[in-house]
Amino acid sequence: MLVRPRKVLPTVLTICLALYALKDPEGAATVVKAAAHLVMSASESLARFIHTASN
């Protein structure tokens, strides 16, 4: 049976985050906020790059 890393990694990260959230809810909220901020800034940068490259 082959294991697909693309499916396993998010599952493992989700489980780890859930366990961490049970131990430290405030810390987990901070991690989630930081991750959301990182994703948003990365998507904005990518959109800006695509816009610049297409002109």
C-alpha positions, 0 to 999 in steps of 0.5 A: 500500500502506497502512502501519499505524502500530500494527504498524510502531511496535512492530516498529521499537522491537523492532529498535532494542532488539535492536540496542541489546542487541547493543551494550550488554547491561547497558544493554538489560536496564536498559531492559527492567526499567524498561519492565516496571516502568512497565507494571506500575505503569500497570496497577496505577494503571488497576486502582485507578482502575477499582475507584474509579470503579465504586464 
